[in-house]
């Protein structure tokens, strides 16, 4: 019989999931003409408190993105605040994704020779912060970033600076950050009685991350040995012999590597999109698969802790969708094209 703390957490999550935006909400948001229209609609949702304080004159997508990711952080950390023991450790490992995302934003700014600001980072409650982001925001060179990370779980970043400089490719560093996050989260799931379902969700995400890595790295003509080093060495349906083969074949040969059928179909479509130069559509394809899987998981496992992590994954989808919408409206992307980028 499931213990009371787990039942309480799952029960609270059911109530919280009802607050997520639905397909009809996204359709109405797509029909708005500008950022003000999006704000007006969202004033009837969980975003009302923050949005009501933003002046509509001179409204920018970047301001709204901060609100969306602040709400994401609040949702994730709310659940952390009502758990204890092994469940709390597991949620802490999961929520480290926000820390990783902030590190990526800093790394991207340094790569682009820009100065990142605190406003560009996702808000993380002080009591949950483990990184000295103030110091990292002052860095101007990637070596400085690596030096500040030497005493953290992300110390491996410095080991890839040579390869990063050789290819001038951020994917080399970002993948290293992801490896730390996924490895720790996966390890923490071992203590959960619901680890099979939780690992099905996180394992699918890791598989998809690795498959997308293969295609992107091949497109950028990275060395096969480097690609093998970059692979997240955890698996669900994607086995080691398959990742080794994928790392060592040409881009056009990737769909011919024998894989679990859904992944094989996914890769075939993804390579076609890359051949057409549609890299954003390729990334959307993988994201759509993941969020669809999370929806199915929440429907199949309503009394399992996997339901909680499916909800957290769908919270991330909402933040990304809303960010896509406001950027699309600001840059005046045609509605029919913008709809293809929204994941619902």
Phi and psi in degrees as a GROMACS rama.xvg file:
@    title "Ramachandran Plot"
@    xaxis  label "Phi"
@    yaxis  label "Psi"
@TYPE xy
-68.0463  140.851  UNK-2
-72.9602  159.047  UNK-3
-61.3988  -43.6403  UNK-4
-59.5775  -38.9225  UNK-5
-67.7832  -42.2833  UNK-6
-61.5707  -40.9174  UNK-7
-63.3701  -45.612  UNK-8
-62.5777  -45.5914  UNK-9
-64.8067  -41.6125  UNK-10
-62.2716  -44.847  UNK-11
-62.7666  -36.9258  UNK-12
-66.0147  -36.7788  UNK-13
-58.3396  -43.4268  UNK-14
-66.3227  -38.5971  UNK-15
-69.4233  -36.5938  UNK-16
-62.4524  -28.2312  UNK-17
-64.8813  -18.5119  UNK-18
-85.2624  -10.2413  UNK-19
-69.1911  149.677  UNK-20
-65.9005  146.958  UNK-21
-102.606  173.134  UNK-22
-56.205  -40.9117  UNK-23
-65.5471  -29.176  UNK-24
-66.1015  -44.2371  UNK-25
-65.6535  -36.9334  UNK-26
-63.1645  -39.418  UNK-27
-70.25  -38.2017  UNK-28
-65.3528  -36.7113  UNK-29
-63.499  -30.4053  UNK-30
-80.9013  -6.3962  UNK-31
-73.0941  156.573  UNK-32
-91.8746  -22.7716  UNK-33
-158.207  -175.253  UNK-34
-63.6429  -37.6191  UNK-35
-61.4264  -38.1311  UNK-36
-62.9537  -39.3009  UNK-37
-65.3417  -45.2704  UNK-38
-61.2155  -45.2745  UNK-39
-57.5418  -41.3845  UNK-40
-68.7682  -42.3389  UNK-41
-73.5367  -11.3819  UNK-42
-66.4704  -11.3049  UNK-43
-98.7256  9.3799  UNK-44
-120.012  -170.173  UNK-45
-63.4215  -11.7673  UNK-46
-89.4715  -1.20477  UNK-47
-59.5745  -42.4078  UNK-48
-59.524  -47.5126  UNK-49
-72.5127  -42.8345  UNK-50
-68.7529  -30.4136  UNK-51
-67.2078  -16.5216  UNK-52
-93.4531  -3.30518  UNK-53
-96.5819  123.701  UNK-54
-61.9658  136.566  UNK-55
-78.0004  -19.9363  UNK-56
-73.593  127.751  UNK-57
70.9634  25.0207  UNK-58
-62.5873  135.749  UNK-59
-123.513  149.373  UNK-60
-59.6167  -34.8531  UNK-61
-62.6488  -35.3046  UNK-62
-64.3004  -41.5073  UNK-63
-71.9402  -36.1898  UNK-64
-58.7399  -41.0176  UNK-65
-57.8847  -41.5614  UNK-66
-64.6635  -44.0424  UNK-67
-63.6378  -42.4429  UNK-68
-78.5131  -24.3652  UNK-69
-66.8702  -41.2765  UNK-70
-64.3439  -40.2357  UNK-71
-57.426  -48.5384  UNK-72
-60.9708  -42.2498  UNK-73
-62.0673  -42.2553  UNK-74
-64.5925  -45.0209  UNK-75
-65.26  -43.6785  UNK-76
-78.9498  -20.4352  UNK-77
-61.0286  -46.9676  UNK-78
-64.3141  -37.1045  UNK-79
-61.1291  -35.5001  UNK-80
-72.4481  -14.1389  UNK-81
-112.349  17.4414  UNK-82
-120.737  169.051  UNK-83
-152.573  172.718  UNK-84
62.4481  -140.737  UNK-85
-63.4751  -35.4427  UNK-86
-64.7656  -37.6003  UNK-87
-66.2597  -43.4523  UNK-88
-58.6802  -40.8955  UNK-89
-66.4011  -43.0103  UNK-90
-67.5326  -36.2128  UNK-91
-61.5343  -43.366  UNK-92
-64.1136  -39.3111  UNK-93
-64.4699  -47.1341  UNK-94
-69.8996  -12.0233  UNK-95
-62.0423  -11.6918  UNK-96
-60.3957  -33.8246  UNK-97
-67.5229  -37.3578  UNK-98
-61.9483  -44.0586  UNK-99
-63.7936  -41.3108  UNK-100
-62.1795  -39.9161  UNK-101
-65.8658  -39.8539  UNK-102
-61.5673  -39.8513  UNK-103
-63.278  -40.2103  UNK-104
-64.6308  -37.2278  UNK-105
-69.2089  -44.5683  UNK-106
-61.1458  -40.1885  UNK-107
-65.4803  -39.0183  UNK-108
-65.2986  -44.7285  UNK-109
-62.3965  -42.2562  UNK-110
-59.5693  -39.6134  UNK-111
-87.5148  8.65143  UNK-112
55.2007  41.1637  UNK-113
-115.696  161.79  UNK-114
-99.6882  116.87  UNK-115
-77.9525  150.321  UNK-116
-120.045  162.437  UNK-117
-59.9325  -30.3942  UNK-118
-65.7977  -21.3243  UNK-119
-83.7879  -10.7556  UNK-120
-90.8295  153.035  UNK-121
-72.7367  133.682  UNK-122
-68.0846  123.776  UNK-123
-122.733  125.6  UNK-124
-50.3841  138.328  UNK-125
-53.2218  -40.6595  UNK-126
-68.5418  -12.3871  UNK-127
-106.065  3.50564  UNK-128
-83.3967  131.286  UNK-129
-116.034  -8.39948  UNK-130
-112.513  150.357  UNK-131
-88.5947  78.378  UNK-132
-68.2378  -27.8972  UNK-133
-60.1931  -43.5883  UNK-134
-68.8428  -41.2692  UNK-135
-63.7644  -34.5095  UNK-136
-67.2504  -19.1429  UNK-137
-88.3808  -5.62733  UNK-138
-71.9207  149.82  UNK-139
-122.598  -15.6675  UNK-140
-127.94  151.781  UNK-141
-65.8012  -29.4934  UNK-142
-64.2923  -34.3461  UNK-143
-67.3244  -40.3829  UNK-144
-60.5928  -48.0716  UNK-145
-60.9282  -39.6728  UNK-146
-62.1213  -41.8695  UNK-147
-70.5448  -19.2843  UNK-148
-96.2139  1.11052  UNK-149
-59.5078  -34.3629  UNK-150
-98.7843  21.7317  UNK-151
-122.298  171.699  UNK-152
-61.0587  -14.4466  UNK-153
-96.579  21.2811  UNK-154
-61.6814  -23.2909  UNK-155
-64.5605  -13.1373  UNK-156
-58.2691  -39.5176  UNK-157
-64.4435  -25.2419  UNK-158
-73.309  -12.1651  UNK-159
-112.535  10.7498  UNK-160
-65.0144  -36.0377  UNK-161
-62.1028  -46.151  UNK-162
-67.5675  -37.7304  UNK-163
-60.3988  -45.5089  UNK-164
-69.6779  -35.0635  UNK-165
-62.6911  -44.7222  UNK-166
-99.2923  -9.09787  UNK-167
50.9933  46.0932  UNK-168
-125.939  122.117  UNK-169
-67.6386  -24.7058  UNK-170
-58.9682  -28.7775  UNK-171
-62.9441  -42.9004  UNK-172
-81.8069  -39.7162  UNK-173
-64.7753  -37.1042  UNK-174
-65.4811  -35.9298  UNK-175
-62.9915  -40.5303  UNK-176
-63.8526  -41.4518  UNK-177
-62.7148  -39.9157  UNK-178
-59.3886  -41.6172  UNK-179
-62.9341  -46.4188  UNK-180
-62.5613  -53.6332  UNK-181
-64.6542  -37.8478  UNK-182
-62.9366  -44.3717  UNK-183
-68.0643  -43.036  UNK-184
-62.4168  -45.6997  UNK-185
-58.8363  -43.6654  UNK-186
-60.9879  -42.5856  UNK-187
-66.8612  -26.5437  UNK-188
-67.2373  -18.9475  UNK-189
-60.206  -25.8068  UNK-190
-85.2861  -7.24513  UNK-191
-91.1117  137.251  UNK-192
-69.1164  -16.5385  UNK-193
-101.324  21.1898  UNK-194
-60.4533  -29.9033  UNK-195
-60.9215  -48.3754  UNK-196
-72.0147  -40.9394  UNK-197
-62.1067  -42.7996  UNK-198
-69.6804  -25.6095  UNK-199
-63.9871  -40.8824  UNK-200
-70.8444  -53.7575  UNK-201
-68.281  -32.8663  UNK-202
-65.7852  -38.9131  UNK-203
-63.2911  -42.1165  UNK-204
-62.4871  -41.084  UNK-205
-65.594  -44.6301  UNK-206
-56.7289  -46.8726  UNK-207
-64.6034  -38.7414  UNK-208
-61.7196  -42.1858  UNK-209
-68.2557  -40.4331  UNK-210
-64.9355  -43.2644  UNK-211
-64.8769  -37.4518  UNK-212
-58.9237  -45.9655  UNK-213
-56.0799  -48.2384  UNK-214
-66.7922  -46.9183  UNK-215
-63.0443  -44.0869  UNK-216
-65.8835  -38.605  UNK-217
-66.3669  -40.1135  UNK-218
-61.3642  -36.4561  UNK-219
-86.1907  0.676485  UNK-220
61.765  41.0486  UNK-221
-74.5347  153.756  UNK-222
-64.9812  136.243  UNK-223
-55.5453  -37.6145  UNK-224
-65.471  -36.9229  UNK-225
-66.893  -41.5343  UNK-226
-59.145  -42.5105  UNK-227
-61.8409  -37.1437  UNK-228
-67.1175  -30.7232  UNK-229
-80.9709  -18.8891  UNK-230
-60.8575  136.272  UNK-231
-73.9628  115.276  UNK-232
-83.0826  53.0073  UNK-233
-137.914  147.559  UNK-234
-140.881  151.339  UNK-235
-120  -75.3716  UNK-236
-104.48  -7.20326  UNK-237
-103.324  108.582  UNK-238
-85.3113  163.501  UNK-239
-60.6751  -43.4296  UNK-240
-63.0172  -30.3517  UNK-241
-72.2013  -43.2804  UNK-242
-66.0312  -35.5178  UNK-243
-63.2869  -45.2916  UNK-244
-64.2493  -44.0267  UNK-245
-60.5476  -36.0484  UNK-246
-69.639  -22.1603  UNK-247
-111.634  2.38663  UNK-248
-102.532  163.592  UNK-249
-70.3535  159.728  UNK-250
-53.0039  -44.3027  UNK-251
-67.5938  -20.5878  UNK-252
-90.0275  -9.36254  UNK-253
-54.8007  -44.4893  UNK-254
-65.3905  -14.8264  UNK-255
-88.0235  -6.98086  UNK-256
-75.443  124.803  UNK-257
-61.3744  125.756  UNK-258
-141.241  170.093  UNK-259
-52.8759  134.398  UNK-260
-51.0009  -48.3849  UNK-261
-59.5896  -36.8934  UNK-262
-69.7485  -36.7792  UNK-263
-62.8105  -43.7426  UNK-264
-65.3394  -39.514  UNK-265
-62.2663  -46.0934  UNK-266
-65.6553  -38.5914  UNK-267
-58.9247  -47.2991  UNK-268
-65.6413  -41.2149  UNK-269
-62.869  -43.2584  UNK-270
-65.7443  -37.9832  UNK-271
-60.4123  -42.7011  UNK-272
-64.2695  -41.5352  UNK-273
-65.1171  -39.8561  UNK-274
-58.2531  -31.5232  UNK-275
-88.9506  2.47997  UNK-276
77.1314  17.5071  UNK-277
-97.9799  67.8267  UNK-278
-67.452  -39.1068  UNK-279
-63.2578  -40.9838  UNK-280
-64.8837  -34.8757  UNK-281
-63.1342  -45.4103  UNK-282
-64.3371  -39.063  UNK-283
-62.6031  -38.0184  UNK-284
-57.4782  -47.7632  UNK-285
-67.7547  -40.3263  UNK-286
-63.9859  -41.6324  UNK-287
-61.8602  -40.1542  UNK-288
-61.968  -46.9245  UNK-289
-61.6428  -48.8323  UNK-290
-70.6213  -30.8383  UNK-291
-65.5724  -39.9745  UNK-292
-64.2392  -40.9003  UNK-293
-63.4615  -39.5467  UNK-294
-61.8983  -45.1197  UNK-295
-64.3935  -39.0748  UNK-296
-63.2626  -42.1847  UNK-297
-66.0638  -31.7179  UNK-298
-74.0074  -35.5403  UNK-299
-81.4355  -26.6152  UNK-300
-125.589  59.3624  UNK-301
-68.3598  -17.6427  UNK-302
-114.824  15.1699  UNK-303
-109.61  149.686  UNK-304
-61.3491  -18.1898  UNK-305
-60.9072  -26.9166  UNK-306
-60.4451  -39.9982  UNK-307
-62.1467  -45.1885  UNK-308
-75.3622  -26.3621  UNK-309
-65.3765  -43.5599  UNK-310
-59.6583  -46.2908  UNK-311
-61.2052  -37.9542  UNK-312
-64.601  -39.8785  UNK-313
-72.8552  -26.6059  UNK-314
-62.7201  -41.0234  UNK-315
-63.8912  -40.9484  UNK-316
-58.3258  -42.3596  UNK-317
-62.4449  -44.3497  UNK-318
-61.3263  -41.7908  UNK-319
-68.2956  -41.5123  UNK-320
-62.1074  -46.175  UNK-321
-65.7247  -37.038  UNK-322
-64.2662  -43.1991  UNK-323
-58.7854  -42.7667  UNK-324
-63.9491  -46.864  UNK-325
-71.0927  -35.1187  UNK-326
-67.0913  -40.7354  UNK-327
-62.4938  -42.1709  UNK-328
-68.3902  -39.5109  UNK-329
-66.2901  -37.8315  UNK-330
-92.007  3.56024  UNK-331
60.6758  42.7178  UNK-332
-69.5511  138.461  UNK-333
-60.7143  141.985  UNK-334
-55.8815  -42.3909  UNK-335
-65.6452  -32.0495  UNK-336
-77.2578  -36.7207  UNK-337
-67.4615  -36.9838  UNK-338
-59.4402  -33.6701  UNK-339
-67.6813  -19.7462  UNK-340
-94.5875  -14.04  UNK-341
-86.2992  130.611  UNK-342
-96.821  93.154  UNK-343
